[in-house]
Amino acid sequence: MAKKKLMIIMVNTDPSNVPELGAPFFQATVAAAMDYEVEVVLTARAGELAKKGVAENLFVTEGSRKSVYDFIKDAHEAGVRFTVCTPTLELWGDDLIPEIDEIIGGAYVIEQAMDDDVVTFTY
């Protein structure tokens, strides 16, 4: 039996509430280390994290030397695939971090979420 895919949709996560940014990226990294296929979709307000210069300047805990961008890089290195929805580009521009693997549309997200082999978390 094939392993399920984990799709993490970050849509309601507000980058200005930095403490809530660590968990989704950490969980994505752990799932990838467990050999699951993992995709993080950045969209709406959370899509701003895909913009160069944003995540690099956010730190989950005060005094930490590890930025939110470091969490993204760790996840990507573990095999997590990062995507961003097309409307997000209209909100935040198209100067994206190199870890963004693909620009996707809303139909893709719905198709994946409806697939029995995909478990969807939302943040």
Residue pairs with C-beta under 8 A, 6 or more apart in sequence:
2 117
3 35
3 36
3 37
4 36
4 117
4 118
4 119
5 36
5 37
5 38
5 39
5 112
5 115
5 117
5 118
5 119
6 28
6 31
6 36
6 37
6 38
6 39
6 118
6 119
6 120
6 121
7 38
7 39
7 40
7 41
7 112
7 113
7 118
7 119
7 120
7 121
8 24
8 27
8 28
8 38
8 39
8 40
8 41
8 120
8 121
8 122
8 123
9 41
9 43
9 109
9 113
9 120
9 121
9 122
9 123
10 24
10 40
10 41
10 42
10 43
10 46
10 49
10 122
10 123
11 41
11 43
11 44
11 45
11 46
11 122
11 123
12 44
12 45
12 46
12 122
12 123
13 20
13 21
13 24
13 45
13 46
13 123
14 20
14 45
14 46
15 21
15 45
15 46
15 48
15 49
15 54
15 55
15 58
15 68
18 58
18 59
18 60
18 68
19 60
19 61
20 123
21 49
21 58
21 60
21 68
21 71
22 60
22 68
22 71
23 123
24 40
24 121
24 123
25 40
25 68
25 71
25 72
25 74
25 75
26 71
27 121
28 38
28 40
28 75
28 78
28 80
29 71
29 74
29 75
29 78
29 80
31 38
31 80
32 38
32 75
32 78
32 79
32 80
33 78
37 81
38 75
38 79
38 80
38 81
39 80
39 81
39 82
39 83
39 112
40 75
40 80
40 81
40 82
40 83
41 83
41 84
41 85
41 104
41 109
42 49
42 50
42 82
42 83
42 84
42 85
42 88
42 100
43 84
43 85
43 87
43 88
43 109
44 85
44 87
44 88
44 91
46 123
47 84
47 85
47 88
47 91
47 92
48 54
48 91
48 92
49 55
49 68
49 72
50 82
50 84
50 88
50 92
50 96
50 97
50 100
51 92
51 93
51 95
51 96
51 97
52 95
52 96
52 97
55 67
55 68
55 69
55 71
55 72
55 97
56 67
56 68
56 69
57 67
58 67
58 68
58 69
59 66
59 67
59 68
60 66
60 68
60 71
69 97
72 82
72 97
72 99
73 99
75 82
76 82
76 99
81 101
81 102
82 99
82 100
82 101
83 100
83 101
83 102
83 103
83 104
83 108
84 96
84 100
84 102
84 103
84 104
85 103
85 104
85 105
85 106
85 109
86 103
86 104
86 105
86 106
87 106
89 103
112 118
112 120
113 120
